[in-house]
C-alpha cells in the first residue's frame, strides 16, 4: 500500500509504502518495497518502521507423575531470530535496525505442582486441582518505529542505486517462537508436560520517502497571471 502526502505549492512531499504479513516460522518472512523513484524529485530522507507483534499466550503445565514437581514454564523466542535488509539502516547516530530489536524477552513462571490427581495424560486441568498451573504472557510488540536512516546512506534507497536490488528494498524477518518447561525437581520423565497454543504473530513494515519537488504554481495564480496578460493585451489594443 502506498500513501502520498503533498503540500500544495510547497516543495516538500512524502510517499509511504507499508505491508503486513502473518509470520510463518518455517521460512524467512520478506516484505518488499519499491525504491524511491527519482522522477518524483530529490530524496531528502528515509524513515523505516518494522515491528513484530503477538497476542498473549496461555502457557499450561500439568503433572501426571505420582511425584510432586517444581517446574518453570517459559515462552519467548527461545529459538533463532534473524533480521536483515538489502540496504544499510544506520541512523545518523550509527544505530541500525538489527536482530536484537526482535528478540522477545523470555517470560517465565515457576510452579510447585502436586502429584497427579488422576486426570488423563491427554487432558490439561481435567480436575482443576494442584497438579495443574498456567500463566498468561504479556502482549508482544518488538521492533523499531520511525527509524530515520542516516543522510549519508539515503542515496542507496534511490532506484538504480545501493548494494541490493536496483529497484527493490527487502526487509526480512525470521523468527522461531517456543514454549517449554524445565522440571527443576520431582515429577517424572515425560509425565510433567507443557501446553501452549501460539496465536498468529504479525510482521509489519513501512518505508517513507521524503523528497523535494519543483514548485508548481497554484491554479489560482496561473489564472491571475493569465488575466493580467489578457487585460494588458486589451489595453494595448485600445491604445491603437
N, C-alpha and C positions, 0 to 999 in steps of 0.2 A: 504494500500500500504506500502511495506517495502523497505527501501534502505539500503544497506550495504556498508560501506566505510572501506577499508583496507589500510595498509601502508607498503606493500611489506614485508620485513623481520622484520619490526618494530613490537613491541608487542602491540601498541595501535590500537584500531579499534572502530567502532561505527555502530549501526544499528538504523534506524529511521522508525517509523510507523506513518502514517497520514491518515486522513479521513475528508470528508466534508459532512454536512447534510443541506438540506433545512429546515429551522426552522418551526416546527409545534407548534403553540401556544396552541393547545388543549391538549398537553401532554408533559412529560419530553422528552428532546432530548438527547439520550445516544450515546456516541462514546466509543467503547471498543477496547482495545489493549491487546495483549498478554504480560504477564510479561516477564522479562528477563530470557532467558534460560541459566542456569549456565554452561551448557555443552560448551557454547561458550568461557568461560573464567571467569575472575574475574571482577565483576561490579565495576566501579570506579566513575560513575557519571550518573545523570538522568536530562534531560532537557525537560521541557514542554512548549508548546505553545497552547493557547486556545483563540480564537477570535470570536467575533460576528460582522457581517458586514451587512449593509443595504444601498441600493442606496438612493438617495434623494427622498423626498416625497413632492408632491404638496398639500398643505392644503388650501381649499377654504371655504369662508364664504359668505352667501347670506342672505340678509334681505328681507323677504317677508311681513314684517309688514308695515303698513302705518305710523309707528312712527320711526324716526331715532334711530340708536342704536350705542353704544360704546361697542365693543366686543374684547375679547382676544382669539385668536386661539392658541392651544397648540398641541405639539406632543412629545412623548417620551415613556419611559417605565413607564407610569403612573399607570400601574397595577403591579402585583407581578413579581419579578425576583428572581431566585434561581440558585445557582451553588454549586455542591458538587462532591467530588471524593471518591473513596473507599480507598484511601491511603492519608496520610498527605502530603501536598505540601510545607511545610515551607522551606524557604531558610536558608542559614547559618545566615542571618540577622533576622531570625524569621518572615519573611514576607511570607504570604501564598496567594494562589490564592483563592479569595472569591467572594461572590455575588456582593460586591461593585465594582469589576472590570468590571461588565457587566451592571451596571445601566447607562442608557443613560440620560445625562442632558436634561431636558425639553427645547425644542425650542419653542419660542412663539413670537407672534407679535400682537400688538393692533391696531384696525382699528376703524374709525368713518364711519359708513355706513349710506347712505341716506335712506329715506323711499323707499319702493318698487317702481320700475319703471314699474311694470306691467307684469314682466316675470312670467312664471309658477312656482309654488312651487316645481315642479319636475325637474326644469332645472336651472343649475348654470350658471351665466353670459349670460343669454339669450339676454340681451340688451347691456351688456358691459358698463353700467353706474355705478353711485356711490353706488348702493345698493349691489355691489359685490366687494370682495377683495380676494387676495391669497398671499401666500408666499411659498417659496421652502426651505425645510430643507437642512442642510449640510449632506454629506455622513457620515455614522456612521461606525466607526471602534473602537470597545472596546475589552478589554481583556488583556491578558498577553502574551508577546513574549519572548522567550528564558529565561524562568524562571528555574534557576538551583536549584534543590532540595538539601537540606542540606545533607552533607555526613553522618550525624548521622541517616538519615532516608532512605537512598537508599536501604538498605537491605530489606525493605518492598516491593520493586519493583522486587524482585527476585522470580521466580516461586517457590511456596511452602511456601512462607513467607507472612507476612503482616496481616492487620486486615480484609481485604475484601476477595475476591475470591483468592484461592491459585494460580490461573493461569491467571487471567484477571484483568486489570485495567479499571475501568469505570469512565468516565468524563461526568457528567450530567448537562445540562443547561435547565432551564425552564424560559420562558420569555413571557410577555404579552405587546405587543405594543398597544398604544392607542392615539387617537386624539380626542380632544374635544374643545368646545367653551364655554367661560364664557361671559354671557351678563352682562356687568358692569352697563349699564343704557339704558333705552329706549327699543326699539324692542317690540316683542310680544311673548307670550308663544307659543313655538312650531313653530314660524314663522321666527326666526332668526337661520339659520341652518348651519351645517358644513358638508363638504365632503372631504374625503381623501382616496385615493386608495393606500393601502400599498403594495409595491413590496415585493418579496420574500427575506427574510433575510437568511444569511448563517452562519452556525456554523462550525468552523474549529478547529481541534485539532491534535497535533502531540506529540510524545514522542521519544526522542533519548536516547539510552543507550550507554554509553561509557564504554569500558572494555579493559582489558589486556588479551592477548592470549600468549601462549607459543611460543617462537621464533622458526620459521621453516626455515632451511637453504634454500637459493635460489637455484633453479635448477642448475645454472651455478656452484655454489660452490660444489654441490654434484657431478657434472661431473668432476670437477678438482680433488676432493678428490678421486674419482674412478680412474681417470687417473693416479694419483700418485701411487695408490696401484698397478695398472697394471704394470707400469714401474718398480716399486720396485720388483715385482714378476719376471719380465723378467730378471732383473739384477741378481737376486738370482739364476735363472736357468743357466744363462751364467757362473756364478762363479763355478757352479758344473761341 
